[in-house]
């Protein structure tokens, strides 16, 4: 009997020891957790359903300049959150939205303020949780991104300055280039006196470089208009096959000067449909010029085909082709291929990106297929009923 009682007491003591050890471990774990939260290098706060701060960790207190006694129980608005951003955004409405619909604000960036009035930008993650059956709070974790925001603003300002400079420079180039081209034409045509064959050769070389400069300025201005959202389109009913025939007839002589053929294969079933003729001409010219640039012998073929509710246009050459690694880059702005022929031919690398912008605006798409040494094919599609057409 005594042995049984001793065993029971011993077992009870062991259980008590285990419980004490477990409780001590929990206390230690809780203390470590509190230290982790308090001294984290992130802003950690909780606010109740009235927007009042119920917890602000030590890092946040130091960051915003508030002692714990000054901030706990106070509204976020007027302490660490201004009523409105310098951008004019209403932050009182935003705080209410975070409280009511925190799932919509899993991540948000807004302007905050320190005790001394200094404005700072914080990126926040927000999560609602139940403290009890009746009590709900929002856990907010933030990191300072003021320097990043300032860098973005400086970059934006620099880009605006760059855009204005490029636009002004491109416009200013047009007039002198036109005057130079006119003067050279007068001389080449013999209107200012006899011209020798050697002189005519160099005048033609100069004209080709002026033409290239004109294309560069036109491309840059076109890109600027797209980026500024100022590109205008005249969408009206047109005949695509007639447009293709017209542009290939105009370009045939310049293509043949390189010893190449320019062929067409047009689908007579294509009806008239709505598109901007001048812009699609621009796409065709860019694609044909690109084909001429990379083709030394053979021909360039322009084809059209009706495919249900879309029209497919292709420009295929028998040129040098491109390696597979180059294909994803061909429609990027200012992108030039790495092969020697591209460097020799020059250009801004804007023609294909402009073509893509125009096609996409029409609700179509554009792609390329190529194999090194076996030529290249560009395909673009246009819907018979473009977006926004009643």
C-alpha positions as a printed NumPy array, in Angstrom:
array([[   0.   ,    0.   ,    0.   ],
       [   2.824,    2.36 ,    0.967],
       [   4.699,    1.456,   -2.199],
       [   1.627,    2.243,   -4.283],
       [   1.214,    5.648,   -2.601],
       [   4.873,    6.48 ,   -3.147],
       [   4.577,    5.486,   -6.786],
       [   1.503,    7.678,   -7.208],
       [   3.203,   10.66 ,   -5.533],
       [   6.31 ,   10.141,   -7.661],
       [   4.23 ,    9.975,  -10.827],
       [   2.365,   13.115,   -9.803],
       [   5.629,   14.969,   -9.166],
       [   6.921,   13.907,  -12.579],
       [   3.752,   15.219,  -14.24 ],
       [   4.033,   18.507,  -12.361],
       [   7.695,   18.797,  -13.39 ],
       [   6.779,   18.173,  -17.044],
       [   4.001,   20.779,  -16.887],
       [   6.334,   23.317,  -15.265],
       [   9.011,   22.607,  -17.894],
       [   6.467,   22.931,  -20.712],
       [   5.087,   26.18 ,  -19.289],
       [   8.613,   27.547,  -18.868],
       [   9.41 ,   26.602,  -22.444],
       [   6.24 ,   28.368,  -23.595],
       [   7.124,   31.466,  -21.613],
       [  10.593,   31.413,  -23.119],
       [   9.126,   30.91 ,  -26.594],
       [   6.645,   33.762,  -26.075],
       [   9.436,   36.002,  -24.809],
       [  11.582,   35.169,  -27.849],
       [   8.602,   35.863,  -30.095],
       [   7.983,   39.226,  -28.407],
       [  11.652,   40.133,  -28.765],
       [  11.559,   39.134,  -32.417],
       [   8.532,   41.354,  -33.026],
       [   9.813,   44.26 ,  -30.937],
       [  13.252,   44.436,  -32.495],
       [  12.355,   43.407,  -36.035],
       [  13.701,   45.727,  -38.74 ],
       [  10.165,   46.151,  -40.052],
       [   7.294,   48.323,  -38.834],
       [   4.786,   46.07 ,  -37.067],
       [   1.495,   47.458,  -35.788],
       [  -2.018,   46.358,  -35.009],
       [  -5.123,   48.496,  -35.201],
       [  -8.693,   47.822,  -34.099],
       [ -11.859,   48.182,  -36.123],
       [ -11.921,   51.91 ,  -35.342],
       [  -8.458,   52.458,  -36.784],
       [  -6.889,   52.885,  -33.342],
       [  -3.372,   51.578,  -32.758],
       [  -3.288,   48.699,  -30.257],
       [   0.357,   47.736,  -30.78 ],
       [   3.435,   49.371,  -32.281],
       [   6.782,   47.587,  -32.076],
       [   9.991,   49.236,  -30.895],
       [  11.366,   49.665,  -34.423],
       [   8.175,   51.466,  -35.488],
       [   8.25 ,   53.701,  -32.398],
       [  11.808,   54.763,  -33.24 ],
       [  10.967,   55.152,  -36.934],
       [   7.912,   57.365,  -36.425],
       [   9.287,   59.141,  -33.32 ],
       [   6.454,   58.218,  -30.93 ],
       [   6.818,   56.712,  -27.464],
       [   4.513,   53.786,  -26.754],
       [   2.529,   55.863,  -24.23 ],
       [   1.952,   58.541,  -26.899],
       [   0.627,   56.261,  -29.611],
       [  -1.273,   53.292,  -28.158],
       [  -5.016,   53.908,  -28.353],
       [  -4.626,   56.802,  -30.793],
       [  -6.051,   56.8  ,  -34.303],
       [  -3.67 ,   56.023,  -37.137],
       [  -5.06 ,   59.108,  -38.901],
       [  -3.32 ,   62.207,  -37.619],
       [  -0.47 ,   60.285,  -35.999],
       [   1.368,   58.066,  -38.497],
       [  -1.068,   58.487,  -41.414],
       [  -1.944,   61.954,  -42.803],
       [  -5.533,   62.682,  -43.823],
       [  -4.44 ,   63.074,  -47.439],
       [  -1.313,   62.256,  -49.429],
       [   0.629,   64.978,  -51.206],
       [  -0.849,   63.371,  -54.342],
       [  -4.342,   64.272,  -53.088],
       [  -5.387,   60.704,  -52.232],
       [  -7.837,   60.477,  -49.277],
       [  -6.141,   58.252,  -46.685],
       [  -9.057,   58.327,  -44.236],
       [ -11.115,   56.466,  -46.839],
       [  -8.203,   54.07 ,  -47.402],
       [  -7.948,   53.19 ,  -43.675],
       [ -11.687,   52.503,  -43.566],
       [ -11.359,   50.276,  -46.622],
       [  -8.462,   48.346,  -45.058],
       [ -10.558,   47.742,  -41.925],
       [ -13.675,   46.719,  -43.886],
       [ -12.012,   44.796,  -46.718],
       [  -8.446,   43.95 ,  -45.732],
       [  -8.325,   41.196,  -48.371],
       [  -8.258,   43.957,  -51.036],
       [  -5.245,   45.512,  -49.332],
       [  -2.946,   42.544,  -48.926],
       [  -0.252,   44.858,  -50.26 ],
       [  -0.5  ,   48.619,  -50.6  ],
       [   1.806,   51.625,  -50.768],
       [   0.851,   54.919,  -49.184],
       [   2.361,   58.052,  -47.752],
       [   2.832,   58.131,  -43.979],
       [   4.232,   60.742,  -41.614],
       [   6.566,   60.926,  -38.674],
       [   5.883,   62.835,  -35.456],
       [   7.94 ,   65.789,  -36.765],
       [   5.705,   66.031,  -39.862],
       [   8.189,   64.46 ,  -42.287],
       [   6.433,   62.488,  -45.03 ],
       [   7.631,   58.965,  -45.795],
       [   6.441,   56.214,  -48.141],
       [   5.722,   52.756,  -46.717],
       [   4.853,   49.486,  -48.446],
       [   2.394,   47.588,  -46.243],
       [   1.044,   44.054,  -45.983],
       [  -2.256,   43.816,  -44.099],
       [  -4.049,   40.844,  -42.562],
       [  -7.245,   40.747,  -40.463],
       [  -7.472,   38.341,  -37.531],
       [  -9.902,   37.596,  -34.683],
       [  -8.664,   38.498,  -31.218],
       [ -11.888,   37.111,  -29.705],
       [ -15.414,   36.269,  -30.819],
       [ -16.323,   39.953,  -30.881],
       [ -12.972,   41.624,  -31.417],
       [ -11.217,   41.897,  -34.778],
       [  -7.917,   43.612,  -35.508],
       [  -5.7  ,   44.302,  -38.529],
       [  -2.034,   43.293,  -38.46 ],
       [   0.067,   45.625,  -40.604],
       [   3.723,   45.08 ,  -41.475],
       [   5.531,   47.864,  -43.312],
       [   8.903,   48.744,  -44.81 ],
       [  10.26 ,   52.156,  -45.693],
       [  10.512,   52.757,  -49.437],
       [  10.934,   56.546,  -49.399],
       [  14.301,   56.428,  -51.171],
       [  12.922,   54.068,  -53.816],
       [   9.94 ,   56.385,  -54.341],
       [  12.234,   59.409,  -54.628],
       [  14.393,   57.527,  -57.137],
       [  11.266,   56.645,  -59.143],
       [  10.21 ,   60.298,  -59.213],
       [  13.672,   61.382,  -60.351],
       [  13.652,   58.685,  -63.035],
       [  10.192,   59.778,  -64.164],
       [  11.36 ,   63.387,  -64.354],
       [  14.466,   62.337,  -66.3  ],
       [  12.333,   60.319,  -68.724],
       [  10.042,   63.297,  -69.29 ],
       [  13.055,   65.524,  -69.984],
       [  14.455,   62.869,  -72.329],
       [  11.138,   62.563,  -74.167],
       [  10.847,   66.323,  -74.585],
       [  14.434,   66.554,  -75.824],
       [  14.029,   63.695,  -78.296],
       [  10.765,   65.125,  -79.584],
       [  12.191,   68.635,  -80.034],
       [  15.409,   67.322,  -81.59 ],
       [  13.49 ,   65.112,  -84.032],
       [  11.214,   67.962,  -85.093],
       [  14.164,   70.32 ,  -85.463],
       [  15.982,   67.818,  -87.685],
       [  13.137,   67.593,  -90.18 ],
       [  13.428,   71.1  ,  -91.658],
       [  17.196,   71.127,  -92.328],
       [  17.034,   67.577,  -93.689],
       [  14.278,   68.598,  -96.1  ],
       [  16.33 ,   71.628,  -97.201],
       [  19.467,   69.512,  -97.696],
       [  17.521,   66.881,  -99.649],
       [  15.973,   69.592, -101.856],
       [  19.359,   71.161, -102.567],
       [  20.937,   67.801, -103.441],
       [  18.036,   66.987, -105.776],
       [  18.545,   70.288, -107.582],
       [  22.251,   69.592, -108.017],
       [  21.756,   65.935, -109.024],
       [  19.162,   66.9  , -111.625],
       [  21.665,   69.288, -113.247],
       [  19.607,   72.409, -112.468],
       [  22.639,   74.173, -111.004],
       [  25.08 ,   73.085, -113.713],
       [  26.589,   69.94 , -115.273],
       [  27.156,   66.958, -112.945],
       [  29.807,   64.337, -113.544],
       [  29.123,   60.622, -112.991],
       [  31.423,   60.623, -109.969],
       [  29.598,   63.598, -108.491],
       [  26.249,   61.942, -109.17 ],
       [  27.427,   58.782, -107.379],
       [  28.299,   60.685, -104.209],
       [  25.118,   62.73 , -104.385],
       [  23.136,   59.468, -104.496],
       [  25.08 ,   58.162, -101.488],
       [  24.289,   61.379,  -99.614],
       [  20.606,   61.085, -100.551],
       [  20.49 ,   57.537,  -99.17 ],
       [  21.91 ,   58.702,  -95.839],
       [  19.456,   61.589,  -95.686],
       [  16.646,   59.121,  -96.338],
       [  17.934,   56.991,  -93.461],
       [  18.02 ,   60.035,  -91.157],
       [  14.447,   60.857,  -92.16 ],
       [  13.361,   57.315,  -91.289],
       [  15.124,   57.582,  -87.929],
       [  13.395,   60.864,  -87.029],
       [  10.022,   59.556,  -88.226],
       [  10.42 ,   56.365,  -86.17 ],
       [  11.438,   58.252,  -83.042],
       [   8.491,   60.641,  -83.348],
       [   6.129,   57.712,  -83.898],
       [   7.401,   55.942,  -80.77 ],
       [   7.076,   59.184,  -78.782],
       [   3.446,   59.499,  -79.868],
       [   2.682,   55.917,  -78.833],
       [   4.349,   56.393,  -75.437],
       [   2.456,   59.642,  -74.855],
       [  -0.832,   58.111,  -75.987],
       [  -1.128,   60.713,  -78.741],
       [  -0.995,   58.439,  -81.777],
       [  -4.091,   59.055,  -83.9  ],
       [  -5.797,   56.42 ,  -86.045],
       [  -8.264,   56.933,  -88.886],
       [ -10.304,   53.747,  -88.817],
       [ -12.423,   53.4  ,  -91.932],
       [ -13.418,   50.752,  -94.468],
       [ -10.537,   49.92 ,  -96.829],
       [  -9.441,   47.268,  -99.321],
       [  -6.43 ,   45.423,  -97.887],
       [  -5.429,   43.703, -101.141],
       [  -5.489,   47.033, -102.979],
       [  -3.349,   48.521, -100.209],
       [  -0.797,   45.693, -100.51 ],
       [  -0.732,   46.014, -104.326],
       [  -0.244,   49.758, -104.067],
       [   2.679,   49.614, -101.646],
       [   4.458,   46.737, -103.416],
       [   4.187,   48.575, -106.746],
       [   5.794,   51.648, -105.151],
       [   8.58 ,   49.623, -103.524],
       [   9.302,   47.265, -106.413],
       [  11.925,   49.489, -108.016],
       [  13.902,   50.039, -104.809],
       [  13.753,   46.293, -104.055],
       [  14.879,   45.386, -107.579],
       [  17.888,   47.706, -107.218],
       [  19.267,   45.093, -104.832],
       [  18.584,   42.357, -107.388],
       [  15.56 ,   40.973, -105.494],
       [  12.065,   40.11 , -106.634],
       [   8.953,   41.417, -104.855],
       [   5.996,   39.084, -105.306],
       [   2.404,   39.094, -104.059],
       [  -0.072,   36.307, -103.383],
       [  -3.441,   37.849, -102.544],
       [  -6.638,   36.111, -101.395],
       [  -9.503,   37.476, -103.499],
       [ -12.078,   36.429, -100.871],
       [ -11.025,   39.141,  -98.424],
       [ -13.832,   41.737,  -98.138],
       [ -13.347,   45.395,  -97.416],
       [ -13.053,   45.958,  -93.673],
       [ -12.153,   48.692,  -91.191],
       [  -8.504,   49.582,  -90.609],
       [  -6.219,   52.606,  -90.757],
       [  -4.731,   52.406,  -94.222],
       [  -1.776,   54.72 ,  -93.583],
       [  -0.762,   52.812,  -90.455],
       [  -1.018,   49.406,  -92.127],
       [   1.047,   50.794,  -95.015],
       [   3.616,   51.773,  -92.353],
       [   3.624,   48.174,  -91.06 ],
       [   4.085,   46.757,  -94.56 ],
       [   6.868,   49.197,  -95.409],
       [   8.703,   48.349,  -92.179],
       [   8.394,   44.604,  -92.761],
       [   9.425,   44.794,  -96.433],
       [  12.38 ,   47.08 ,  -95.656],
       [  13.427,   44.691,  -92.916],
       [  13.263,   41.798,  -95.381],
       [  15.337,   43.716,  -97.954],
       [  17.947,   44.511,  -95.296],
       [  18.576,   40.827,  -94.576],
       [  18.19 ,   39.379,  -98.078],
       [  21.033,   39.367, -100.614],
       [  19.464,   37.088, -103.225],
       [  16.101,   35.576, -104.022],
       [  12.811,   37.316, -103.404],
       [  10.36 ,   38.76 , -100.921],
       [   6.753,   37.561, -100.977],
       [   3.778,   39.407,  -99.493],
       [   0.678,   37.247,  -99.005],
       [  -2.845,   37.748,  -97.681],
       [  -5.357,   35.117,  -96.607],
       [  -8.821,   35.124,  -95.056],
       [  -9.027,   33.06 ,  -91.856],
       [ -12.606,   33.077,  -90.502],
       [ -13.104,   36.502,  -88.896],
       [  -9.497,   37.616,  -89.363],
       [  -7.103,   38.442,  -92.193],
       [  -3.576,   37.084,  -92.13 ],
       [  -0.775,   39.001,  -93.842],
       [   2.703,   37.539,  -94.259],
       [   6.014,   38.952,  -95.486],
       [   8.502,   36.179,  -96.273],
       [  12.087,   36.521,  -97.466],
       [  14.877,   34.207,  -98.601],
       [  17.516,   35.983,  -96.57 ],
       [  20.018,   35.045,  -93.89 ],
       [  17.431,   34.248,  -91.226],
       [  17.88 ,   34.529,  -87.468],
       [  18.947,   32.118,  -84.752],
       [  16.197,   31.017,  -82.354],
       [  17.689,   33.003,  -79.446],
       [  17.15 ,   36.274,  -81.331],
       [  13.432,   35.778,  -82.049],
       [  12.036,   36.895,  -78.667],
       [  13.836,   40.248,  -79.009],
       [  12.82 ,   41.352,  -82.51 ],
       [   9.827,   43.476,  -81.444],
       [  11.61 ,   45.261,  -78.574],
       [  12.38 ,   48.973,  -78.878],
       [  15.91 ,   49.891,  -79.963],
       [  16.754,   46.197,  -80.249],
       [  19.245,   45.277,  -82.942],
       [  20.368,   41.812,  -83.802],
       [  23.903,   40.725,  -83.096],
       [  24.85 ,   39.55 ,  -86.572],
       [  27.185,   41.478,  -88.834],
       [  24.558,   42.234,  -91.481],
       [  22.391,   44.083,  -88.967],
       [  25.325,   46.185,  -87.83 ],
       [  26.239,   46.887,  -91.441],
       [  22.695,   47.915,  -92.369],
       [  22.22 ,   50.186,  -89.371],
       [  18.861,   51.466,  -88.202],
       [  17.274,   52.383,  -84.882],
       [  15.709,   49.04 ,  -84.068],
       [  12.301,   50.782,  -83.888],
       [  10.603,   49.658,  -87.094],
       [   9.387,   46.273,  -85.84 ],
       [   8.291,   47.616,  -82.451],
       [   6.256,   50.281,  -84.259],
       [   4.706,   47.614,  -86.472],
       [   3.703,   45.655,  -83.381],
       [   2.14 ,   48.712,  -81.705],
       [   0.052,   49.43 ,  -84.799],
       [  -1.131,   45.846,  -85.222],
       [  -2.001,   45.483,  -81.534],
       [  -3.969,   48.752,  -81.656],
       [  -6.059,   47.205,  -84.427],
       [  -6.81 ,   44.218,  -82.184],
       [  -4.448,   41.934,  -84.091],
       [  -1.208,   40.16 ,  -83.314],
       [   2.189,   39.792,  -84.961],
       [   4.803,   37.049,  -84.799],
       [   7.957,   35.888,  -86.527],
       [   9.336,   32.568,  -87.718],
       [  12.927,   32.199,  -88.864],
       [  15.742,   29.756,  -89.279],
       [  19.356,   30.703,  -89.654],
       [  20.36 ,   30.552,  -93.317],
       [  16.793,   29.771,  -94.497],
       [  14.966,   33.093,  -94.422],
       [  12.371,   34.789,  -92.221],
       [   8.593,   35.133,  -92.218],
       [   6.649,   37.817,  -90.39 ],
       [   2.928,   37.259,  -89.922],
       [   0.339,   39.682,  -88.627],
       [  -3.417,   39.361,  -88.325],
       [  -6.165,   41.956,  -88.387],
       [  -9.759,   41.359,  -87.239],
       [ -12.508,   42.027,  -89.775],
       [ -14.295,   43.797,  -86.919],
       [ -11.737,   45.788,  -84.876],
       [ -12.308,   46.545,  -81.169],
       [ -14.84 ,   49.281,  -80.494],
       [ -16.619,   48.805,  -83.819],
       [ -20.429,   48.862,  -83.33 ]])
